[in-house]
Amino acid sequence: METTIKRDGLNLHGLLEGTDKIENDTIAILMHGFKGDLGYDDSKILYALSHYLNDQGLPTIRFDFDGCGKSDGKFEDMTVYSEILDGIKILDYVRNTVKAKHIYLVGHSQGGVVASMLAGYYRDVIEKLALLAPAATLKSHALDGVCQGSTYDPTHIPETVNVSGFEVGGAYFRTAQLLPIYQTAEHYNRETLLIHGLADKVVSPNASRKFHTLLPKSELHLIPDEGHMFNGKNRPEVLKLVGEFLIK
């Protein structure tokens, strides 16, 4: 079912699936990556994952971050911090409206960064955390002045940078340079699943390796010949890993 969550005057569009009622005891929140959306067809990993988990009996909620998909806002105003604010409102919705007692976070790419930091902030609330190719390298990339093939002067950041046709605001890069990603995530000491493709050309697998060294109850799966979007032949393995982790 479609749902709308409000954050600072913005309407965030979401889908609550795998259930025919609002209130659910257990739920997984799925968070998409940079330039992405909640997944509107089966080519997207979050679409496939939500349906896989639903088939296993686990309700899910996935949503478009501000400025993405069907949510309000402009993409060029998006930052990791704005997505964290989105995530906080989603958590509030899940806790107060869905009334979930068992909450899991799943994040892909930049959504993995947001999920990892939210898990640190809400370490008493989030029971399990799954990170798929978490893009913690966005900080070092911002310091180097590169973003998915686009370049800029990291010491004199312009108002916007065009990244594959998307206008990304300078505030995104300015805040990314100083993001305490690992420092925040390492406060999470509950079960964590890390999955990364060894053929990922967008985010180095070393990001997941570092999360693994910092998170005491984490398990790491490096998938040979798998890229960043998890749309290769190994997708069934990835879905199964997440399903088995969340549904025990």
N, C-alpha and C positions, 0 to 999 in steps of 0.2 A: 504494500500500500504506500502511496505517496505521502510524504510528510514535510512540513515546513518548520524550520527552527529559526528563530529570530536572534540576530546578534548585532547590536548597535545600529538598528535601523535597516539592516540587511536581511533579506529572506534567503535562507540556505535551503536548497532543495535536496531532499533525501528520499530513500526507499527503505521501508521496513518490510523485510521479506521472511518467508519461512514460518509465518504465523498468521492467523486470522483475527488476532486481537492485539490491542495496544500493549496491555500489561503482560510482561514476560519475565520469568525468574532469571533466565540466563540469556545473554546476547553477546554477539561479537560485533564490534565497530570496525569497519573497513575504511582505510584512508588512502586516497589516490596520490599520484605523484605530480611533479612539475609539468605544466602544460596539459595535464590530464583531466579526467572527470570520473564520476562514479562508475562508469562502464555501462554503455548502452547497447553493447552487442557482445557476442561470445568471443570476439577477438581480443577483448580486454581481460586481463588477469583477475580483476576484482569482480567482473561479471561471472566468470567461470567459478571463481572461488566461492562467491556468495551462494550460487546455486548448488555447488557441491556440498557446502556446509548445511544448507537448507535440506538437502536430500538425506543428510545424516541426522536431521532432527534439531539442528542448531539455528535459531533465528539470527538474522543479521540486519544491521543498518549500515548503509553506505550513502554518501552524500557528496555533493559538489562543494569544494571550498569556495570562498568568496572570489568572485571574478571568473569562475570556471563553470563550464556546463550550463545548467539552468539556474544557478544561484545569482543573486544580485551582486553588484559591484563591478569594478573595472579590473581587468587582469593586471594592468600596469600599477595598480595600488597594492597588489598582493605582496606580502612578505612571509617569511616563515613565522614571524611573530603574529601576523594577522591570522594565519592558519591555526596557530596555537589557540588564539582567542576563539576561533570557530570551534575547535576541538573541545574547549572548555564548555561551550554552550551545548554541544552534542552530548557531552558527559552529563551535564545538568539534565538534559532531556531524558536520557536513558535512566538516570537515577530517580528523577522525580515524576516523570510521566509514564515511562515504560515500567518503572519501579523494579528494575533489575537488581538482583542481589549478587549476581555473578557476572562480571563484566570483563570481556577480553578485548584487547586492541590488536589490530592487524594493520600494518602500514607498508605500502610499497614505495620505494624510491624516496622522494621528498616526504611523502606521507609516512615513511618509516622514521624519518628524522622527527617529525611532529609527534608521532606515536611514542617514540623513545623518550622524548622530553616530557610529554604528558605523563608517561609512566613514572618518571622520576618525581614529578609534582604530585601525582595521585597514587603514590606507591601503596597507600593503605586501601585503595579502591580497586585498582586494576589487578585482577587475579593472574592473568596470563598475557604475555606480550609476544607477538610474532612479527618479525621484521624481514621483509623481502627486498633484497638489494638496497638497504638503507643508504640514502645519499649523503652521508656525513662528509663526503669530499666536497660538498658545495661550499664549505667554508674555505678550504685551501684553494679551490678554484676561484673564489671571489678575491682572495688575497693575490692570486696570480693574474687576475683580470681576464679570465676565460669563462665561457658558459656555452657548452654544447656547440662548439665551433665558432662562436662569436667572441670577439676580443674588445677590450677597452682598457683605458688607463686606470689601474686600481688605486692610484693616488689622487686622481682627479676624475671621479666617477661622474659620467654624464647624467642628465635627467632621465633618459631612457636608453635602453640598449635593445636592438632588434635581435631576437633569438629565434631563428627559423620561422619568421613571420609573426612572432609574438612580441609586442612591445613590453619590455620588463622595466619597471621603474627603478631609478637609481637607489631608492631606499632599500630595495630588496638586496642589492649588493653591499651597501653600506652596513646594514645590520648583519648580513651573512658573514662578513669579515670577522665579526666579534661574537658570533653565536657560541655559547657554552654547551655544545651538543653533548659531547662525551661526559663533561663534568656534571651535567644534569641527569643524564641517563644512568650514570653509575650509582645513583641513589636507589635505583630499583633493584631489589634483591629477591624477586620471585621468578618463577619459571619463565624462561625466554627461549624462543626458537629463532634461529638465524638461518636464512637460506640465501645463497648468492650463486649466480652463474659464473663459471670460470671464464666464459667468453664474453662477459659484460664489458662493453667498450664505453659505457657512460659513467659507471661508478666502479671503481676498483674493488675487487673482492677483499682488499686489505681493510676496507671500512668495516666489513662484517667480522673480519679477524680481530680487529681492535675492540669492537663491541664484545666479542667473545672473551677477550682477556679481562674486560672490566666488569662484566655481569656474571656474578658467581654461580648462578643457576641456569646458565645458558647452554644450549646445544647448537653446534654449527654444522650445516650441511652445505658443502661446496659441490655444485652440479656441473660436471664436465659438459662442454659444448652448449651451454645454455647462456642466452643473452640477457639483456636488461629487462625486457618486457615479458619474459617467461611465456613466449608464444611458440616455442619450439617443441620438439618431440618429447621433451622431458616434463611438459606441463602436467600430465597425469601424476607423475611422481611428486611434483611440488604440491599439488592439491591434496594428495594422500598424506604427505608429511604434515601439512597444516591441520588437516582433519584429525589425524591421529593425535596430534599434540593438544588440540583444543578439546577433543571429545574423548575422554579417558574414563 
